[in-house]
C-alpha cells in the first residue's frame, strides 16, 4: 500500500514539474533581446571586458554588435575571476564602394531586468582582423 502511495506521489510531482516547466519556458523565451544575427562570409574576431558603470556585467547578459542597425554578433557575457568578458566573430564583408569603413556599435542586453543599454564606443569593421583587449563601458 505504501509503495502505491509513493508511486502516486511521484507521478503527481512529475506532472507538476511539467506544468511548471510549461509556464516557465515561454516566460524565459519572451524575456529576450529579439536580435537576429546576420552572417556574412567574412568576419573579424572581437573580445572585450564588459562594464556597466564601473561594475562588471552579469553572467547571462549578452552583447550585440551592429552595423547600420543589423546585428552582426551576439556574445554571452562570461564572468571569470570576477571579470566580465565577451568574445566572438563580428560578421561583415569588404565593401570597396564605401568611402569610409563600416562602424560597429554595441548594445548590452541585461538579463535580470530585460533592458538594453548602449555605449558610444565604436570600432571599425576590418574582416580578418583580431581586436582584443577592449573595454566596453555601458551606462
C-alpha positions in Angstrom: 0.0 0.0 0.0 2.8 2.4 0.9 4.6 1.6 -2.3 1.5 2.5 -4.4 1.1 5.8 -2.5 4.8 6.6 -3.2 4.3 5.9 -6.9 1.2 8.1 -7.0 3.1 10.9 -5.3 6.0 10.6 -7.8 3.5 10.7 -10.7 1.9 13.8 -9.3 5.3 15.5 -8.7 6.3 14.7 -12.3 3.1 16.2 -13.6 3.5 19.3 -11.5 7.1 19.7 -12.8 6.0 19.6 -16.4 3.1 22.0 -15.8 5.5 24.5 -14.1 8.1 23.9 -16.9 5.4 24.6 -19.5 4.8 28.1 -17.9 8.5 28.9 -17.3 9.8 28.2 -20.8 7.6 30.7 -22.6 8.3 33.3 -19.9 12.0 32.8 -20.3 11.8 32.9 -24.1 9.8 36.2 -24.0 12.4 37.9 -21.9 14.9 38.2 -24.8 16.5 41.0 -26.7 15.0 40.0 -30.1 18.2 40.3 -32.0 18.7 38.1 -35.1 22.3 37.8 -36.1 23.1 38.1 -39.8 26.1 36.0 -41.0 28.4 37.0 -43.9 31.3 35.2 -45.5 33.9 37.2 -43.7 34.4 38.3 -40.1 36.7 39.7 -37.5 37.4 38.4 -34.0 36.5 40.7 -31.1 37.0 40.3 -27.4 36.4 42.8 -24.6 35.8 43.3 -20.9 32.2 44.5 -20.3 31.4 47.1 -17.6 28.1 48.7 -16.5 29.2 51.9 -14.9 32.3 50.7 -13.1 31.0 47.2 -12.3 31.3 44.0 -14.3 28.3 42.9 -16.4 26.5 39.8 -15.1 26.6 36.2 -16.3 23.6 35.8 -18.6 23.8 39.3 -20.1 24.6 39.4 -23.9 26.4 41.9 -26.1 25.3 42.6 -29.6 27.4 44.1 -32.4 25.5 46.1 -35.0 26.4 47.7 -38.3 23.7 50.1 -39.7 21.2 48.5 -37.3 21.9 45.0 -38.5 23.0 42.5 -35.8 26.4 41.0 -36.7 27.4 39.3 -33.4 25.7 38.1 -30.3 28.1 37.2 -27.5 27.2 36.0 -24.0 28.9 37.6 -21.1 31.2 35.2 -19.2 32.4 36.1 -15.7 35.8 34.6 -15.0 37.6 35.5 -11.7 35.2 38.5 -11.3 35.9 39.9 -14.7 33.1 40.1 -17.3 34.3 39.3 -20.8 32.9 38.6 -24.3 34.4 37.2 -27.4 33.1 36.3 -30.8 33.1 36.9 -34.5 31.6 40.1 -35.9 30.4 39.3 -39.4 30.8 41.6 -42.5 32.2 41.7 -46.0 34.6 44.2 -47.5 32.6 46.8 -49.4 35.0 48.6 -51.6 32.3 51.0 -52.8 32.1 52.6 -49.4 34.4 55.6 -48.9 34.6 55.0 -45.2 34.8 51.7 -43.4 31.7 50.4 -41.6 31.4 51.3 -37.9 30.4 48.7 -35.4 28.2 49.8 -32.5 27.5 47.7 -29.4 24.4 47.1 -27.2 24.2 45.2 -23.9 21.1 43.2 -23.0 20.7 42.8 -19.2 19.0 39.5 -18.5 18.0 40.4 -14.9 15.6 43.3 -15.9 15.3 42.7 -19.7 16.7 46.1 -20.7 19.1 47.1 -23.4 22.0 49.6 -22.7 24.0 51.4 -25.4 27.5 52.7 -25.5 29.1 55.5 -27.6 32.1 53.3 -28.2 32.6 52.1 -31.8 35.1 50.0 -33.7 35.9 49.8 -37.4 34.9 46.7 -39.3 38.0 45.0 -40.6 37.4 41.5 -42.0 40.2 39.2 -40.9 41.3 41.4 -38.0 41.7 40.4 -34.4 40.6 43.1 -32.0 41.2 42.3 -28.3 41.9 44.0 -25.0 39.0 46.4 -25.4 36.8 47.5 -22.6 33.1 48.2 -23.4 31.5 50.6 -20.9 27.8 50.8 -20.8 25.6 53.2 -18.8 
